[in-house]
Amino acid sequence: MGISRNRTYWPLNGGAIAFQPGWFSGHETAFLYVNMGLGTIPPNYSHPLLPVFEITGPTNNEYPALDVCLPQVPLPANISVNVGDNATLQVVEAAKHGAALFSVSEDEIEHSP
């Protein structure tokens, strides 16, 4: 599979991440991981953008209208990126019943005004 040309621009100083957790039952509580992979072959997700955190939903049933928004997620201090570098953001939700959900966004680092 080739490199995606449909990339989202991600600012050098970080940006917002929003996602919808727990579509199915069993996601009343879950641990969330937000990682970044650099490069394209293959991108590894060894750069945590945030410490692992827990969400608690309103119920153990479906809650499709609930979104999580993290308004300012910085790049890790220990990595070096340049404008135009390819990166991939990964959100992992590990639910209390053991299931894991993954969401991936392919991004290109951009200069922020």
MODELLER restraints for C-alpha pairs under 7 A, 6 or more apart:
rsr = mdl.restraints
at = mdl.atoms
rsr.add(forms.Gaussian(group=physical.xy_distance, feature=features.Distance(at['CA:3:A'], at['CA:40:A']), mean=6.84, stdev=0.5))
rsr.add(forms.Gaussian(group=physical.xy_distance, feature=features.Distance(at['CA:7:A'], at['CA:106:A']), mean=5.26, stdev=0.5))
rsr.add(forms.Gaussian(group=physical.xy_distance, feature=features.Distance(at['CA:7:A'], at['CA:107:A']), mean=4.78, stdev=0.5))
rsr.add(forms.Gaussian(group=physical.xy_distance, feature=features.Distance(at['CA:7:A'], at['CA:108:A']), mean=6.12, stdev=0.5))
rsr.add(forms.Gaussian(group=physical.xy_distance, feature=features.Distance(at['CA:8:A'], at['CA:106:A']), mean=6.37, stdev=0.5))
rsr.add(forms.Gaussian(group=physical.xy_distance, feature=features.Distance(at['CA:8:A'], at['CA:107:A']), mean=4.54, stdev=0.5))
rsr.add(forms.Gaussian(group=physical.xy_distance, feature=features.Distance(at['CA:8:A'], at['CA:108:A']), mean=6.13, stdev=0.5))
rsr.add(forms.Gaussian(group=physical.xy_distance, feature=features.Distance(at['CA:9:A'], at['CA:107:A']), mean=5.43, stdev=0.5))
rsr.add(forms.Gaussian(group=physical.xy_distance, feature=features.Distance(at['CA:9:A'], at['CA:108:A']), mean=4.87, stdev=0.5))
rsr.add(forms.Gaussian(group=physical.xy_distance, feature=features.Distance(at['CA:9:A'], at['CA:109:A']), mean=5.82, stdev=0.5))
rsr.add(forms.Gaussian(group=physical.xy_distance, feature=features.Distance(at['CA:9:A'], at['CA:110:A']), mean=5.82, stdev=0.5))
rsr.add(forms.Gaussian(group=physical.xy_distance, feature=features.Distance(at['CA:10:A'], at['CA:107:A']), mean=6.01, stdev=0.5))
rsr.add(forms.Gaussian(group=physical.xy_distance, feature=features.Distance(at['CA:10:A'], at['CA:108:A']), mean=5.88, stdev=0.5))
rsr.add(forms.Gaussian(group=physical.xy_distance, feature=features.Distance(at['CA:10:A'], at['CA:109:A']), mean=4.89, stdev=0.5))
rsr.add(forms.Gaussian(group=physical.xy_distance, feature=features.Distance(at['CA:10:A'], at['CA:110:A']), mean=5.69, stdev=0.5))
rsr.add(forms.Gaussian(group=physical.xy_distance, feature=features.Distance(at['CA:11:A'], at['CA:109:A']), mean=5.84, stdev=0.5))
rsr.add(forms.Gaussian(group=physical.xy_distance, feature=features.Distance(at['CA:11:A'], at['CA:110:A']), mean=4.98, stdev=0.5))
rsr.add(forms.Gaussian(group=physical.xy_distance, feature=features.Distance(at['CA:11:A'], at['CA:111:A']), mean=5.75, stdev=0.5))
rsr.add(forms.Gaussian(group=physical.xy_distance, feature=features.Distance(at['CA:11:A'], at['CA:112:A']), mean=5.25, stdev=0.5))
rsr.add(forms.Gaussian(group=physical.xy_distance, feature=features.Distance(at['CA:12:A'], at['CA:109:A']), mean=6.14, stdev=0.5))
rsr.add(forms.Gaussian(group=physical.xy_distance, feature=features.Distance(at['CA:12:A'], at['CA:110:A']), mean=6.00, stdev=0.5))
rsr.add(forms.Gaussian(group=physical.xy_distance, feature=features.Distance(at['CA:12:A'], at['CA:111:A']), mean=5.74, stdev=0.5))
rsr.add(forms.Gaussian(group=physical.xy_distance, feature=features.Distance(at['CA:12:A'], at['CA:112:A']), mean=6.32, stdev=0.5))
rsr.add(forms.Gaussian(group=physical.xy_distance, feature=features.Distance(at['CA:13:A'], at['CA:74:A']), mean=5.93, stdev=0.5))
rsr.add(forms.Gaussian(group=physical.xy_distance, feature=features.Distance(at['CA:13:A'], at['CA:75:A']), mean=6.44, stdev=0.5))
rsr.add(forms.Gaussian(group=physical.xy_distance, feature=features.Distance(at['CA:14:A'], at['CA:72:A']), mean=6.42, stdev=0.5))
rsr.add(forms.Gaussian(group=physical.xy_distance, feature=features.Distance(at['CA:14:A'], at['CA:73:A']), mean=5.28, stdev=0.5))
rsr.add(forms.Gaussian(group=physical.xy_distance, feature=features.Distance(at['CA:14:A'], at['CA:74:A']), mean=4.03, stdev=0.5))
rsr.add(forms.Gaussian(group=physical.xy_distance, feature=features.Distance(at['CA:14:A'], at['CA:75:A']), mean=5.32, stdev=0.5))
rsr.add(forms.Gaussian(group=physical.xy_distance, feature=features.Distance(at['CA:15:A'], at['CA:71:A']), mean=6.77, stdev=0.5))
rsr.add(forms.Gaussian(group=physical.xy_distance, feature=features.Distance(at['CA:15:A'], at['CA:72:A']), mean=5.00, stdev=0.5))
rsr.add(forms.Gaussian(group=physical.xy_distance, feature=features.Distance(at['CA:15:A'], at['CA:73:A']), mean=5.27, stdev=0.5))
rsr.add(forms.Gaussian(group=physical.xy_distance, feature=features.Distance(at['CA:15:A'], at['CA:74:A']), mean=6.56, stdev=0.5))
rsr.add(forms.Gaussian(group=physical.xy_distance, feature=features.Distance(at['CA:16:A'], at['CA:70:A']), mean=5.56, stdev=0.5))
rsr.add(forms.Gaussian(group=physical.xy_distance, feature=features.Distance(at['CA:16:A'], at['CA:71:A']), mean=4.35, stdev=0.5))
rsr.add(forms.Gaussian(group=physical.xy_distance, feature=features.Distance(at['CA:16:A'], at['CA:72:A']), mean=4.95, stdev=0.5))
rsr.add(forms.Gaussian(group=physical.xy_distance, feature=features.Distance(at['CA:16:A'], at['CA:73:A']), mean=5.88, stdev=0.5))
rsr.add(forms.Gaussian(group=physical.xy_distance, feature=features.Distance(at['CA:17:A'], at['CA:69:A']), mean=5.88, stdev=0.5))
rsr.add(forms.Gaussian(group=physical.xy_distance, feature=features.Distance(at['CA:17:A'], at['CA:70:A']), mean=5.22, stdev=0.5))
rsr.add(forms.Gaussian(group=physical.xy_distance, feature=features.Distance(at['CA:17:A'], at['CA:71:A']), mean=6.53, stdev=0.5))
rsr.add(forms.Gaussian(group=physical.xy_distance, feature=features.Distance(at['CA:18:A'], at['CA:67:A']), mean=6.93, stdev=0.5))
rsr.add(forms.Gaussian(group=physical.xy_distance, feature=features.Distance(at['CA:18:A'], at['CA:68:A']), mean=5.51, stdev=0.5))
rsr.add(forms.Gaussian(group=physical.xy_distance, feature=features.Distance(at['CA:18:A'], at['CA:69:A']), mean=4.21, stdev=0.5))
rsr.add(forms.Gaussian(group=physical.xy_distance, feature=features.Distance(at['CA:18:A'], at['CA:70:A']), mean=6.15, stdev=0.5))
rsr.add(forms.Gaussian(group=physical.xy_distance, feature=features.Distance(at['CA:19:A'], at['CA:67:A']), mean=5.76, stdev=0.5))
rsr.add(forms.Gaussian(group=physical.xy_distance, feature=features.Distance(at['CA:19:A'], at['CA:68:A']), mean=5.47, stdev=0.5))
rsr.add(forms.Gaussian(group=physical.xy_distance, feature=features.Distance(at['CA:19:A'], at['CA:69:A']), mean=6.67, stdev=0.5))
rsr.add(forms.Gaussian(group=physical.xy_distance, feature=features.Distance(at['CA:20:A'], at['CA:66:A']), mean=6.27, stdev=0.5))
rsr.add(forms.Gaussian(group=physical.xy_distance, feature=features.Distance(at['CA:20:A'], at['CA:67:A']), mean=4.51, stdev=0.5))
rsr.add(forms.Gaussian(group=physical.xy_distance, feature=features.Distance(at['CA:20:A'], at['CA:68:A']), mean=6.13, stdev=0.5))
rsr.add(forms.Gaussian(group=physical.xy_distance, feature=features.Distance(at['CA:21:A'], at['CA:67:A']), mean=6.76, stdev=0.5))
rsr.add(forms.Gaussian(group=physical.xy_distance, feature=features.Distance(at['CA:22:A'], at['CA:62:A']), mean=6.70, stdev=0.5))
rsr.add(forms.Gaussian(group=physical.xy_distance, feature=features.Distance(at['CA:22:A'], at['CA:63:A']), mean=6.64, stdev=0.5))
rsr.add(forms.Gaussian(group=physical.xy_distance, feature=features.Distance(at['CA:23:A'], at['CA:62:A']), mean=5.37, stdev=0.5))
rsr.add(forms.Gaussian(group=physical.xy_distance, feature=features.Distance(at['CA:23:A'], at['CA:63:A']), mean=6.00, stdev=0.5))
rsr.add(forms.Gaussian(group=physical.xy_distance, feature=features.Distance(at['CA:23:A'], at['CA:64:A']), mean=5.27, stdev=0.5))
rsr.add(forms.Gaussian(group=physical.xy_distance, feature=features.Distance(at['CA:24:A'], at['CA:61:A']), mean=6.80, stdev=0.5))
rsr.add(forms.Gaussian(group=physical.xy_distance, feature=features.Distance(at['CA:24:A'], at['CA:62:A']), mean=4.88, stdev=0.5))
rsr.add(forms.Gaussian(group=physical.xy_distance, feature=features.Distance(at['CA:25:A'], at['CA:60:A']), mean=5.49, stdev=0.5))
rsr.add(forms.Gaussian(group=physical.xy_distance, feature=features.Distance(at['CA:25:A'], at['CA:61:A']), mean=4.35, stdev=0.5))
rsr.add(forms.Gaussian(group=physical.xy_distance, feature=features.Distance(at['CA:25:A'], at['CA:62:A']), mean=4.99, stdev=0.5))
rsr.add(forms.Gaussian(group=physical.xy_distance, feature=features.Distance(at['CA:26:A'], at['CA:60:A']), mean=5.17, stdev=0.5))
rsr.add(forms.Gaussian(group=physical.xy_distance, feature=features.Distance(at['CA:26:A'], at['CA:61:A']), mean=6.61, stdev=0.5))
rsr.add(forms.Gaussian(group=physical.xy_distance, feature=features.Distance(at['CA:26:A'], at['CA:95:A']), mean=6.96, stdev=0.5))
rsr.add(forms.Gaussian(group=physical.xy_distance, feature=features.Distance(at['CA:26:A'], at['CA:96:A']), mean=6.84, stdev=0.5))
rsr.add(forms.Gaussian(group=physical.xy_distance, feature=features.Distance(at['CA:26:A'], at['CA:97:A']), mean=6.29, stdev=0.5))
rsr.add(forms.Gaussian(group=physical.xy_distance, feature=features.Distance(at['CA:27:A'], at['CA:60:A']), mean=5.80, stdev=0.5))
rsr.add(forms.Gaussian(group=physical.xy_distance, feature=features.Distance(at['CA:27:A'], at['CA:95:A']), mean=5.38, stdev=0.5))
rsr.add(forms.Gaussian(group=physical.xy_distance, feature=features.Distance(at['CA:27:A'], at['CA:96:A']), mean=6.56, stdev=0.5))
rsr.add(forms.Gaussian(group=physical.xy_distance, feature=features.Distance(at['CA:28:A'], at['CA:56:A']), mean=5.60, stdev=0.5))
rsr.add(forms.Gaussian(group=physical.xy_distance, feature=features.Distance(at['CA:28:A'], at['CA:57:A']), mean=4.57, stdev=0.5))
rsr.add(forms.Gaussian(group=physical.xy_distance, feature=features.Distance(at['CA:28:A'], at['CA:58:A']), mean=6.73, stdev=0.5))
rsr.add(forms.Gaussian(group=physical.xy_distance, feature=features.Distance(at['CA:28:A'], at['CA:59:A']), mean=5.42, stdev=0.5))
rsr.add(forms.Gaussian(group=physical.xy_distance, feature=features.Distance(at['CA:28:A'], at['CA:60:A']), mean=4.35, stdev=0.5))
rsr.add(forms.Gaussian(group=physical.xy_distance, feature=features.Distance(at['CA:29:A'], at['CA:54:A']), mean=6.91, stdev=0.5))
rsr.add(forms.Gaussian(group=physical.xy_distance, feature=features.Distance(at['CA:29:A'], at['CA:55:A']), mean=5.56, stdev=0.5))
rsr.add(forms.Gaussian(group=physical.xy_distance, feature=features.Distance(at['CA:29:A'], at['CA:56:A']), mean=4.48, stdev=0.5))
rsr.add(forms.Gaussian(group=physical.xy_distance, feature=features.Distance(at['CA:29:A'], at['CA:57:A']), mean=6.06, stdev=0.5))
rsr.add(forms.Gaussian(group=physical.xy_distance, feature=features.Distance(at['CA:29:A'], at['CA:95:A']), mean=6.34, stdev=0.5))
rsr.add(forms.Gaussian(group=physical.xy_distance, feature=features.Distance(at['CA:29:A'], at['CA:96:A']), mean=6.02, stdev=0.5))
rsr.add(forms.Gaussian(group=physical.xy_distance, feature=features.Distance(at['CA:30:A'], at['CA:54:A']), mean=5.58, stdev=0.5))
rsr.add(forms.Gaussian(group=physical.xy_distance, feature=features.Distance(at['CA:30:A'], at['CA:55:A']), mean=5.52, stdev=0.5))
rsr.add(forms.Gaussian(group=physical.xy_distance, feature=features.Distance(at['CA:30:A'], at['CA:56:A']), mean=6.84, stdev=0.5))
rsr.add(forms.Gaussian(group=physical.xy_distance, feature=features.Distance(at['CA:30:A'], at['CA:93:A']), mean=6.26, stdev=0.5))
rsr.add(forms.Gaussian(group=physical.xy_distance, feature=features.Distance(at['CA:30:A'], at['CA:94:A']), mean=5.40, stdev=0.5))
rsr.add(forms.Gaussian(group=physical.xy_distance, feature=features.Distance(at['CA:30:A'], at['CA:95:A']), mean=4.27, stdev=0.5))
rsr.add(forms.Gaussian(group=physical.xy_distance, feature=features.Distance(at['CA:30:A'], at['CA:96:A']), mean=5.67, stdev=0.5))
rsr.add(forms.Gaussian(group=physical.xy_distance, feature=features.Distance(at['CA:31:A'], at['CA:52:A']), mean=6.63, stdev=0.5))
rsr.add(forms.Gaussian(group=physical.xy_distance, feature=features.Distance(at['CA:31:A'], at['CA:53:A']), mean=5.61, stdev=0.5))
rsr.add(forms.Gaussian(group=physical.xy_distance, feature=features.Distance(at['CA:31:A'], at['CA:54:A']), mean=4.39, stdev=0.5))
rsr.add(forms.Gaussian(group=physical.xy_distance, feature=features.Distance(at['CA:31:A'], at['CA:55:A']), mean=6.44, stdev=0.5))
rsr.add(forms.Gaussian(group=physical.xy_distance, feature=features.Distance(at['CA:31:A'], at['CA:93:A']), mean=5.74, stdev=0.5))
rsr.add(forms.Gaussian(group=physical.xy_distance, feature=features.Distance(at['CA:31:A'], at['CA:94:A']), mean=5.15, stdev=0.5))
rsr.add(forms.Gaussian(group=physical.xy_distance, feature=features.Distance(at['CA:31:A'], at['CA:95:A']), mean=6.54, stdev=0.5))
rsr.add(forms.Gaussian(group=physical.xy_distance, feature=features.Distance(at['CA:32:A'], at['CA:52:A']), mean=5.70, stdev=0.5))
rsr.add(forms.Gaussian(group=physical.xy_distance, feature=features.Distance(at['CA:32:A'], at['CA:53:A']), mean=5.38, stdev=0.5))
rsr.add(forms.Gaussian(group=physical.xy_distance, feature=features.Distance(at['CA:32:A'], at['CA:54:A']), mean=6.02, stdev=0.5))
rsr.add(forms.Gaussian(group=physical.xy_distance, feature=features.Distance(at['CA:32:A'], at['CA:91:A']), mean=6.97, stdev=0.5))
rsr.add(forms.Gaussian(group=physical.xy_distance, feature=features.Distance(at['CA:32:A'], at['CA:92:A']), mean=5.63, stdev=0.5))
rsr.add(forms.Gaussian(group=physical.xy_distance, feature=features.Distance(at['CA:32:A'], at['CA:93:A']), mean=4.71, stdev=0.5))
rsr.add(forms.Gaussian(group=physical.xy_distance, feature=features.Distance(at['CA:32:A'], at['CA:94:A']), mean=6.45, stdev=0.5))
rsr.add(forms.Gaussian(group=physical.xy_distance, feature=features.Distance(at['CA:33:A'], at['CA:52:A']), mean=5.15, stdev=0.5))
rsr.add(forms.Gaussian(group=physical.xy_distance, feature=features.Distance(at['CA:33:A'], at['CA:91:A']), mean=5.67, stdev=0.5))
rsr.add(forms.Gaussian(group=physical.xy_distance, feature=features.Distance(at['CA:33:A'], at['CA:92:A']), mean=5.03, stdev=0.5))
rsr.add(forms.Gaussian(group=physical.xy_distance, feature=features.Distance(at['CA:33:A'], at['CA:93:A']), mean=6.61, stdev=0.5))
rsr.add(forms.Gaussian(group=physical.xy_distance, feature=features.Distance(at['CA:34:A'], at['CA:48:A']), mean=5.96, stdev=0.5))
rsr.add(forms.Gaussian(group=physical.xy_distance, feature=features.Distance(at['CA:34:A'], at['CA:49:A']), mean=5.63, stdev=0.5))
rsr.add(forms.Gaussian(group=physical.xy_distance, feature=features.Distance(at['CA:34:A'], at['CA:50:A']), mean=5.98, stdev=0.5))
rsr.add(forms.Gaussian(group=physical.xy_distance, feature=features.Distance(at['CA:34:A'], at['CA:90:A']), mean=5.73, stdev=0.5))
rsr.add(forms.Gaussian(group=physical.xy_distance, feature=features.Distance(at['CA:34:A'], at['CA:91:A']), mean=4.64, stdev=0.5))
rsr.add(forms.Gaussian(group=physical.xy_distance, feature=features.Distance(at['CA:34:A'], at['CA:92:A']), mean=6.55, stdev=0.5))
rsr.add(forms.Gaussian(group=physical.xy_distance, feature=features.Distance(at['CA:35:A'], at['CA:45:A']), mean=5.53, stdev=0.5))
rsr.add(forms.Gaussian(group=physical.xy_distance, feature=features.Distance(at['CA:35:A'], at['CA:46:A']), mean=6.76, stdev=0.5))
rsr.add(forms.Gaussian(group=physical.xy_distance, feature=features.Distance(at['CA:35:A'], at['CA:47:A']), mean=5.45, stdev=0.5))
rsr.add(forms.Gaussian(group=physical.xy_distance, feature=features.Distance(at['CA:35:A'], at['CA:48:A']), mean=4.26, stdev=0.5))
rsr.add(forms.Gaussian(group=physical.xy_distance, feature=features.Distance(at['CA:35:A'], at['CA:49:A']), mean=5.29, stdev=0.5))
rsr.add(forms.Gaussian(group=physical.xy_distance, feature=features.Distance(at['CA:35:A'], at['CA:89:A']), mean=5.83, stdev=0.5))
rsr.add(forms.Gaussian(group=physical.xy_distance, feature=features.Distance(at['CA:35:A'], at['CA:90:A']), mean=5.09, stdev=0.5))
rsr.add(forms.Gaussian(group=physical.xy_distance, feature=features.Distance(at['CA:35:A'], at['CA:91:A']), mean=6.49, stdev=0.5))
rsr.add(forms.Gaussian(group=physical.xy_distance, feature=features.Distance(at['CA:36:A'], at['CA:45:A']), mean=5.08, stdev=0.5))
rsr.add(forms.Gaussian(group=physical.xy_distance, feature=features.Distance(at['CA:36:A'], at['CA:46:A']), mean=6.78, stdev=0.5))
rsr.add(forms.Gaussian(group=physical.xy_distance, feature=features.Distance(at['CA:36:A'], at['CA:47:A']), mean=5.10, stdev=0.5))
rsr.add(forms.Gaussian(group=physical.xy_distance, feature=features.Distance(at['CA:36:A'], at['CA:48:A']), mean=6.25, stdev=0.5))
rsr.add(forms.Gaussian(group=physical.xy_distance, feature=features.Distance(at['CA:36:A'], at['CA:49:A']), mean=6.59, stdev=0.5))
rsr.add(forms.Gaussian(group=physical.xy_distance, feature=features.Distance(at['CA:36:A'], at['CA:87:A']), mean=6.71, stdev=0.5))
rsr.add(forms.Gaussian(group=physical.xy_distance, feature=features.Distance(at['CA:36:A'], at['CA:88:A']), mean=5.56, stdev=0.5))
rsr.add(forms.Gaussian(group=physical.xy_distance, feature=features.Distance(at['CA:36:A'], at['CA:89:A']), mean=4.60, stdev=0.5))
rsr.add(forms.Gaussian(group=physical.xy_distance, feature=features.Distance(at['CA:36:A'], at['CA:90:A']), mean=6.12, stdev=0.5))
rsr.add(forms.Gaussian(group=physical.xy_distance, feature=features.Distance(at['CA:37:A'], at['CA:43:A']), mean=4.95, stdev=0.5))
rsr.add(forms.Gaussian(group=physical.xy_distance, feature=features.Distance(at['CA:37:A'], at['CA:44:A']), mean=4.66, stdev=0.5))
rsr.add(forms.Gaussian(group=physical.xy_distance, feature=features.Distance(at['CA:37:A'], at['CA:45:A']), mean=4.12, stdev=0.5))
rsr.add(forms.Gaussian(group=physical.xy_distance, feature=features.Distance(at['CA:37:A'], at['CA:46:A']), mean=6.43, stdev=0.5))
rsr.add(forms.Gaussian(group=physical.xy_distance, feature=features.Distance(at['CA:37:A'], at['CA:47:A']), mean=6.43, stdev=0.5))
rsr.add(forms.Gaussian(group=physical.xy_distance, feature=features.Distance(at['CA:37:A'], at['CA:87:A']), mean=5.50, stdev=0.5))
rsr.add(forms.Gaussian(group=physical.xy_distance, feature=features.Distance(at['CA:37:A'], at['CA:88:A']), mean=4.96, stdev=0.5))
rsr.add(forms.Gaussian(group=physical.xy_distance, feature=features.Distance(at['CA:37:A'], at['CA:89:A']), mean=6.44, stdev=0.5))
rsr.add(forms.Gaussian(group=physical.xy_distance, feature=features.Distance(at['CA:38:A'], at['CA:44:A']), mean=6.67, stdev=0.5))
rsr.add(forms.Gaussian(group=physical.xy_distance, feature=features.Distance(at['CA:38:A'], at['CA:86:A']), mean=6.17, stdev=0.5))
rsr.add(forms.Gaussian(group=physical.xy_distance, feature=features.Distance(at['CA:38:A'], at['CA:87:A']), mean=4.43, stdev=0.5))
rsr.add(forms.Gaussian(group=physical.xy_distance, feature=features.Distance(at['CA:38:A'], at['CA:88:A']), mean=6.43, stdev=0.5))
rsr.add(forms.Gaussian(group=physical.xy_distance, feature=features.Distance(at['CA:39:A'], at['CA:86:A']), mean=5.27, stdev=0.5))
rsr.add(forms.Gaussian(group=physical.xy_distance, feature=features.Distance(at['CA:39:A'], at['CA:87:A']), mean=5.76, stdev=0.5))
rsr.add(forms.Gaussian(group=physical.xy_distance, feature=features.Distance(at['CA:40:A'], at['CA:86:A']), mean=6.66, stdev=0.5))
rsr.add(forms.Gaussian(group=physical.xy_distance, feature=features.Distance(at['CA:43:A'], at['CA:88:A']), mean=6.95, stdev=0.5))
rsr.add(forms.Gaussian(group=physical.xy_distance, feature=features.Distance(at['CA:49:A'], at['CA:73:A']), mean=6.78, stdev=0.5))
rsr.add(forms.Gaussian(group=physical.xy_distance, feature=features.Distance(at['CA:49:A'], at['CA:74:A']), mean=6.62, stdev=0.5))
rsr.add(forms.Gaussian(group=physical.xy_distance, feature=features.Distance(at['CA:49:A'], at['CA:75:A']), mean=6.07, stdev=0.5))
rsr.add(forms.Gaussian(group=physical.xy_distance, feature=features.Distance(at['CA:49:A'], at['CA:76:A']), mean=5.73, stdev=0.5))
rsr.add(forms.Gaussian(group=physical.xy_distance, feature=features.Distance(at['CA:82:A'], at['CA:109:A']), mean=6.73, stdev=0.5))
rsr.add(forms.Gaussian(group=physical.xy_distance, feature=features.Distance(at['CA:83:A'], at['CA:109:A']), mean=5.00, stdev=0.5))
rsr.add(forms.Gaussian(group=physical.xy_distance, feature=features.Distance(at['CA:83:A'], at['CA:110:A']), mean=4.79, stdev=0.5))
rsr.add(forms.Gaussian(group=physical.xy_distance, feature=features.Distance(at['CA:83:A'], at['CA:111:A']), mean=5.93, stdev=0.5))
rsr.add(forms.Gaussian(group=physical.xy_distance, feature=features.Distance(at['CA:84:A'], at['CA:108:A']), mean=5.61, stdev=0.5))
rsr.add(forms.Gaussian(group=physical.xy_distance, feature=features.Distance(at['CA:84:A'], at['CA:109:A']), mean=5.17, stdev=0.5))
rsr.add(forms.Gaussian(group=physical.xy_distance, feature=features.Distance(at['CA:84:A'], at['CA:110:A']), mean=6.12, stdev=0.5))
rsr.add(forms.Gaussian(group=physical.xy_distance, feature=features.Distance(at['CA:85:A'], at['CA:108:A']), mean=5.67, stdev=0.5))
rsr.add(forms.Gaussian(group=physical.xy_distance, feature=features.Distance(at['CA:85:A'], at['CA:109:A']), mean=5.39, stdev=0.5))
rsr.add(forms.Gaussian(group=physical.xy_distance, feature=features.Distance(at['CA:86:A'], at['CA:107:A']), mean=6.04, stdev=0.5))
rsr.add(forms.Gaussian(group=physical.xy_distance, feature=features.Distance(at['CA:86:A'], at['CA:108:A']), mean=4.73, stdev=0.5))
rsr.add(forms.Gaussian(group=physical.xy_distance, feature=features.Distance(at['CA:86:A'], at['CA:109:A']), mean=6.50, stdev=0.5))
rsr.add(forms.Gaussian(group=physical.xy_distance, feature=features.Distance(at['CA:87:A'], at['CA:106:A']), mean=6.19, stdev=0.5))
rsr.add(forms.Gaussian(group=physical.xy_distance, feature=features.Distance(at['CA:87:A'], at['CA:107:A']), mean=5.13, stdev=0.5))
rsr.add(forms.Gaussian(group=physical.xy_distance, feature=features.Distance(at['CA:87:A'], at['CA:108:A']), mean=5.87, stdev=0.5))
rsr.add(forms.Gaussian(group=physical.xy_distance, feature=features.Distance(at['CA:88:A'], at['CA:104:A']), mean=6.74, stdev=0.5))
rsr.add(forms.Gaussian(group=physical.xy_distance, feature=features.Distance(at['CA:88:A'], at['CA:105:A']), mean=5.62, stdev=0.5))
rsr.add(forms.Gaussian(group=physical.xy_distance, feature=features.Distance(at['CA:88:A'], at['CA:106:A']), mean=4.46, stdev=0.5))
rsr.add(forms.Gaussian(group=physical.xy_distance, feature=features.Distance(at['CA:88:A'], at['CA:107:A']), mean=5.55, stdev=0.5))
rsr.add(forms.Gaussian(group=physical.xy_distance, feature=features.Distance(at['CA:89:A'], at['CA:104:A']), mean=5.59, stdev=0.5))
rsr.add(forms.Gaussian(group=physical.xy_distance, feature=features.Distance(at['CA:89:A'], at['CA:105:A']), mean=5.11, stdev=0.5))
rsr.add(forms.Gaussian(group=physical.xy_distance, feature=features.Distance(at['CA:89:A'], at['CA:106:A']), mean=6.41, stdev=0.5))
rsr.add(forms.Gaussian(group=physical.xy_distance, feature=features.Distance(at['CA:90:A'], at['CA:102:A']), mean=6.94, stdev=0.5))
rsr.add(forms.Gaussian(group=physical.xy_distance, feature=features.Distance(at['CA:90:A'], at['CA:103:A']), mean=5.64, stdev=0.5))
rsr.add(forms.Gaussian(group=physical.xy_distance, feature=features.Distance(at['CA:90:A'], at['CA:104:A']), mean=4.54, stdev=0.5))
rsr.add(forms.Gaussian(group=physical.xy_distance, feature=features.Distance(at['CA:90:A'], at['CA:105:A']), mean=6.57, stdev=0.5))
rsr.add(forms.Gaussian(group=physical.xy_distance, feature=features.Distance(at['CA:91:A'], at['CA:102:A']), mean=5.78, stdev=0.5))
rsr.add(forms.Gaussian(group=physical.xy_distance, feature=features.Distance(at['CA:91:A'], at['CA:103:A']), mean=5.13, stdev=0.5))
rsr.add(forms.Gaussian(group=physical.xy_distance, feature=features.Distance(at['CA:91:A'], at['CA:104:A']), mean=6.50, stdev=0.5))
rsr.add(forms.Gaussian(group=physical.xy_distance, feature=features.Distance(at['CA:92:A'], at['CA:100:A']), mean=6.67, stdev=0.5))
rsr.add(forms.Gaussian(group=physical.xy_distance, feature=features.Distance(at['CA:92:A'], at['CA:101:A']), mean=5.63, stdev=0.5))
rsr.add(forms.Gaussian(group=physical.xy_distance, feature=features.Distance(at['CA:92:A'], at['CA:102:A']), mean=4.67, stdev=0.5))
rsr.add(forms.Gaussian(group=physical.xy_distance, feature=features.Distance(at['CA:92:A'], at['CA:103:A']), mean=6.55, stdev=0.5))
rsr.add(forms.Gaussian(group=physical.xy_distance, feature=features.Distance(at['CA:93:A'], at['CA:100:A']), mean=5.44, stdev=0.5))
rsr.add(forms.Gaussian(group=physical.xy_distance, feature=features.Distance(at['CA:93:A'], at['CA:101:A']), mean=5.05, stdev=0.5))
rsr.add(forms.Gaussian(group=physical.xy_distance, feature=features.Distance(at['CA:93:A'], at['CA:102:A']), mean=6.56, stdev=0.5))
rsr.add(forms.Gaussian(group=physical.xy_distance, feature=features.Distance(at['CA:94:A'], at['CA:100:A']), mean=4.44, stdev=0.5))
rsr.add(forms.Gaussian(group=physical.xy_distance, feature=features.Distance(at['CA:94:A'], at['CA:101:A']), mean=6.61, stdev=0.5))
